[in-house]
Amino acid sequence: MELRHFRYFIAVAQDLHFTRAAARLGISTPTLTRQIQEMEASLGIRLFERNQRSVALTPAGEVLLAEAQSVVAQFEAAQLRAQREARGETGKIHVGYVASAAYSGVLQRQVAAFRKACPDVQLLVREAPMGTLPEQVRDGQVDIAYIRSPMNLPEGVDALPLAPEGFILALHSDSWLCGLAEIRPAHLKAETLILPEQVSGTLSTAEQGGFVPRLGPQPGGLVAVLTLVSLGEGVAIVPNSVAGHISLPSLVYRDIAGLEVTSYLSLMSRQYEKAATIRRYIELVSRPAPG
């Protein structure tokens, strides 16, 4: 017997009428009758008591009906699970991110959009030092990661550019720079530049200002960087979005006039990712934002 025999049997058992059941199944009545007869012959039992006026289940047929319905339901559930897995609608994704992805709001918007589109996918989201994320993606410790580009990527890892963002100057409230009506890149020549994890903004600002930067410590995440600034250890070039989210005693933010330096958040992933769920996430964030 095949699964179709169970489907035909269930239809007849529900309608107790061969013609109506055949119409619902989209086959002819003789074909349905023949299929039920084949089923009865295979089992060696009668499933229906039939005469010209009525059709009724035999006791054996009643027992088989419950089992047949269970078999068909299990098959359909397995089929649906397989199809959803192939479409990337189930499973689990490990997401890494750097703090500026959260400060910018990109992380929240994209995670929320994916959860809305694929509510049955579990997202495990955690912050990590940016320098460790490329290798974590390559080695499968995380599946995708939000970083701030540009940065060197290992072989087999790609970065999809997302949101561009400019930079702002973080400085101590007692700094002489606070007395300037306008701070330009060249004004930072004598300043100790505390380094965030992404140093391109700092180095590009110094290049635009025409000086060799006086580099300070690189303490780690943005909170650690800005804590040193608030302690008077130096100044820092940080993404614009940080100003609206990190407030510390003695810490102020100022625009840098004429600064033509930007960075952008990127989503890292493995180049030849096979998991449909992860490919679905990347596809979703690759779509243009609605106007």
C-alpha positions as CSV (number, residue, x, y, z in Angstrom):
1,M,0.0,0.0,0.0
2,E,1.0,3.6,-0.6
3,L,0.1,6.8,1.2
4,R,-2.5,7.6,-1.4
5,H,-4.4,4.6,-0.4
6,F,-4.7,6.0,3.1
7,R,-5.9,9.3,1.7
8,Y,-8.5,7.6,-0.4
9,F,-9.7,5.5,2.5
10,I,-10.0,8.5,4.8
11,A,-12.0,10.4,2.2
12,V,-14.5,7.6,1.8
13,A,-14.7,7.1,5.6
14,Q,-15.4,10.7,6.1
15,D,-18.1,11.1,3.4
16,L,-19.4,7.5,3.5
17,H,-20.2,8.1,-0.2
18,F,-17.9,7.0,-3.0
19,T,-19.1,9.5,-5.5
20,R,-18.7,12.5,-3.2
21,A,-15.4,11.3,-2.0
22,A,-14.1,10.8,-5.5
23,A,-15.2,14.4,-6.5
24,R,-13.4,15.8,-3.5
25,L,-10.2,13.9,-4.4
26,G,-10.4,14.8,-8.0
27,I,-10.6,11.3,-9.4
28,S,-13.3,9.2,-10.9
29,T,-15.6,7.0,-8.8
30,P,-14.5,3.8,-10.5
31,T,-10.9,4.7,-9.9
32,L,-11.6,5.3,-6.2
33,T,-13.6,2.1,-5.9
34,R,-10.7,0.1,-7.4
35,Q,-8.2,1.7,-5.0
36,I,-10.3,0.8,-2.0
37,Q,-10.7,-2.8,-3.3
38,E,-6.9,-3.0,-3.8
39,M,-6.4,-1.8,-0.2
40,E,-8.9,-4.4,1.1
41,A,-7.2,-7.2,-0.9
42,S,-3.8,-6.2,0.4
43,L,-5.0,-6.2,4.0
44,G,-7.2,-9.3,3.6
45,I,-10.1,-7.5,5.4
46,R,-13.2,-5.6,4.5
47,L,-13.1,-1.9,5.3
48,F,-16.6,-0.9,4.3
49,E,-20.0,-2.5,4.3
50,R,-21.6,-1.4,1.0
51,N,-24.9,-1.7,-0.7
52,Q,-26.9,0.3,-3.2
53,R,-28.2,2.7,-0.5
54,S,-25.4,3.2,2.0
55,V,-21.7,2.8,2.9
56,A,-20.5,2.1,6.4
57,L,-17.2,1.3,8.1
58,T,-16.6,-2.2,9.4
59,P,-15.2,-2.5,12.9
60,A,-11.8,-3.2,11.3
61,G,-12.3,-0.1,9.1
62,E,-13.0,2.0,12.2
63,V,-9.7,0.9,13.8
64,L,-7.8,1.6,10.6
65,L,-9.3,5.0,10.2
66,A,-7.7,6.3,13.4
67,E,-4.3,4.9,12.4
68,A,-4.5,6.1,8.8
69,Q,-5.3,9.6,10.0
70,S,-2.3,9.6,12.3
71,V,0.0,8.3,9.5
72,V,-1.2,11.0,7.1
73,A,-0.9,13.7,9.7
74,Q,2.6,12.7,10.6
75,F,3.6,12.6,7.0
76,E,2.2,16.0,6.3
77,A,3.8,17.4,9.4
78,A,7.2,16.0,8.4
79,Q,6.7,17.3,4.9
80,L,5.9,20.8,6.2
81,R,8.9,20.8,8.5
82,A,11.2,19.8,5.7
83,Q,9.8,22.5,3.4
84,R,10.1,25.2,6.1
85,E,13.7,24.2,6.8
86,A,14.5,24.4,3.1
87,R,12.9,27.9,2.9
88,G,14.9,29.0,6.0
89,E,11.9,29.4,8.2
90,T,13.1,27.2,11.1
91,G,16.3,26.6,12.9
92,K,18.8,28.7,14.9
93,I,21.2,31.6,14.0
94,H,24.1,32.7,16.2
95,V,24.5,36.5,15.6
96,G,27.6,38.4,16.8
97,Y,27.8,42.2,16.9
98,V,29.9,45.2,17.9
99,A,28.3,47.8,20.1
100,S,28.1,50.5,17.4
101,A,25.7,48.2,15.5
102,A,23.3,48.5,18.4
103,Y,23.9,52.2,19.0
104,S,23.1,52.9,15.3
105,G,19.8,51.0,15.5
106,V,20.7,48.8,12.5
107,L,21.0,45.6,14.7
108,Q,17.6,46.2,16.3
109,R,15.8,47.0,13.0
110,Q,17.2,44.0,11.1
111,V,16.7,41.5,13.9
112,A,13.1,42.7,14.4
113,A,12.4,42.5,10.7
114,F,13.8,38.9,10.5
115,R,11.8,37.8,13.6
116,K,8.7,39.1,12.1
117,A,9.3,37.3,8.8
118,C,10.6,34.1,10.4
119,P,9.1,33.9,14.0
120,D,10.1,30.2,14.4
121,V,13.8,30.9,13.9
122,Q,15.7,31.3,17.1
123,L,18.2,34.1,17.1
124,L,21.0,33.9,19.7
125,V,22.5,37.4,19.7
126,R,25.7,38.4,21.6
127,E,28.3,41.2,21.6
128,A,31.9,40.3,21.0
129,P,35.2,42.1,20.4
130,M,35.3,43.1,16.8
131,G,38.8,41.7,16.2
132,T,37.5,38.2,17.1
133,L,34.4,38.2,15.0
134,P,35.9,37.4,11.5
135,E,37.5,34.2,12.8
136,Q,34.4,33.3,14.7
137,V,32.4,33.5,11.5
138,R,34.9,31.6,9.5
139,D,35.2,28.9,12.2
140,G,31.4,28.6,12.7
141,Q,31.3,29.9,16.3
142,V,28.9,32.5,15.1
143,D,26.9,32.4,11.8
144,I,26.7,36.1,11.0
145,A,28.2,39.2,12.6
146,Y,27.8,42.9,12.5
147,I,31.1,44.8,12.3
148,R,32.3,48.2,11.4
149,S,34.2,48.2,8.1
150,P,36.7,48.4,6.6
151,M,38.7,45.6,8.2
152,N,40.7,42.6,7.0
153,L,38.7,39.5,6.5
154,P,39.9,35.9,6.5
155,E,39.5,33.8,3.4
156,G,36.0,32.5,3.0
157,V,34.3,35.4,4.7
158,D,32.4,38.2,3.0
159,A,31.1,41.5,4.4
160,L,27.9,43.0,3.1
161,P,27.9,46.8,3.4
162,L,24.9,48.2,5.3
163,A,24.6,51.7,6.8
164,P,27.2,54.4,6.2
165,E,28.0,56.7,9.2
166,G,30.2,59.6,9.9
167,F,32.4,60.3,13.0
168,I,32.2,62.7,15.9
169,L,34.9,63.8,18.4
170,A,34.7,62.7,22.0
171,L,36.6,64.8,24.5
172,H,36.9,65.8,28.1
173,S,34.8,68.8,29.2
174,D,38.0,70.6,30.4
175,S,39.8,70.2,27.0
176,W,41.0,73.4,25.4
177,L,39.2,72.2,22.2
178,C,35.9,72.9,23.9
179,G,36.7,76.7,23.7
180,L,36.9,76.6,19.9
181,A,34.0,77.8,17.9
182,E,34.9,75.2,15.3
183,I,37.1,72.1,15.6
184,R,38.9,71.0,12.5
185,P,41.0,67.9,11.9
186,A,44.2,69.8,12.1
187,H,43.4,70.9,15.7
188,L,43.9,67.4,16.9
189,K,47.6,67.3,15.9
190,A,48.9,67.5,19.5
191,E,46.1,65.3,21.0
192,T,46.5,61.8,22.3
193,L,44.0,59.8,20.2
194,I,42.5,56.9,22.1
195,L,41.8,54.1,19.7
196,P,38.4,52.3,19.3
197,E,38.4,48.8,17.8
198,Q,37.9,50.3,14.3
199,V,40.9,52.6,13.8
200,S,40.2,53.7,10.2
201,G,38.3,56.8,11.3
202,T,41.1,58.0,13.6
203,L,43.8,57.4,11.0
204,S,41.8,59.0,8.2
205,T,41.0,62.1,10.3
206,A,44.8,62.5,11.0
207,E,45.5,62.1,7.3
208,Q,42.9,64.8,6.4
209,G,44.4,67.0,9.1
210,G,47.9,66.6,7.7
211,F,49.6,65.2,10.8
212,V,51.0,61.9,12.1
213,P,48.6,60.8,14.9
214,R,49.8,60.5,18.4
215,L,48.2,57.2,19.3
216,G,47.1,56.4,22.7
217,P,45.8,53.1,24.2
218,Q,43.2,50.8,22.5
219,P,41.2,49.6,25.5
220,G,38.5,47.6,23.7
221,G,34.9,48.5,23.3
222,L,33.4,51.9,23.0
223,V,32.5,52.2,26.6
224,A,36.1,51.5,27.6
225,V,37.3,54.1,25.0
226,L,34.9,56.8,26.2
227,T,35.7,56.1,29.9
228,L,39.4,56.9,29.2
229,V,38.3,60.1,27.5
230,S,36.1,61.1,30.4
231,L,39.2,60.5,32.7
232,G,41.2,63.0,30.6
233,E,43.5,60.5,29.0
234,G,42.9,61.8,25.4
235,V,40.3,62.3,22.7
236,A,38.6,59.7,20.5
237,I,37.1,59.6,17.0
238,V,33.9,57.6,17.3
239,P,30.8,56.9,15.2
240,N,28.1,59.6,15.3
241,S,25.5,57.3,16.8
242,V,27.5,56.8,20.0
243,A,26.8,60.4,21.0
244,G,23.1,59.7,21.6
245,H,23.7,56.6,23.7
246,I,26.8,56.9,25.9
247,S,26.8,59.6,28.5
248,L,29.6,59.8,31.1
249,P,30.7,62.5,33.6
250,S,33.0,65.0,32.0
251,L,32.5,63.5,28.5
252,V,31.3,65.8,25.7
253,Y,30.9,65.4,22.0
254,R,31.8,67.9,19.2
255,D,31.4,67.8,15.5
256,I,34.6,68.0,13.4
257,A,34.2,70.6,10.8
258,G,35.0,69.6,7.2
259,L,35.6,66.0,8.2
260,E,35.1,63.9,5.1
261,V,35.5,60.5,6.6
262,T,32.8,57.8,6.9
263,S,32.7,54.2,7.9
264,Y,29.9,51.7,7.5
265,L,28.4,48.8,9.3
266,S,28.7,45.5,7.5
267,L,27.2,42.0,8.0
268,M,29.8,39.3,7.8
269,S,29.0,35.8,6.7
270,R,30.6,32.8,5.2
271,Q,31.0,33.0,1.4
272,Y,29.5,29.6,0.6
273,E,26.9,29.3,3.4
274,K,24.7,26.3,2.9
275,A,22.2,26.8,5.7
276,A,18.9,28.1,4.3
277,T,18.0,29.9,7.5
278,I,21.2,32.0,7.4
279,R,20.9,32.6,3.7
280,R,17.3,33.8,4.4
281,Y,18.6,36.3,6.9
282,I,21.3,37.7,4.6
283,E,18.7,37.9,1.8
284,L,16.3,39.9,4.0
285,V,18.9,42.5,5.1
286,S,20.1,42.8,1.5
287,R,16.8,44.2,0.4
288,P,16.5,47.9,0.0
289,A,14.7,49.7,2.8
290,P,11.1,50.6,1.9
291,G,10.7,54.2,0.8
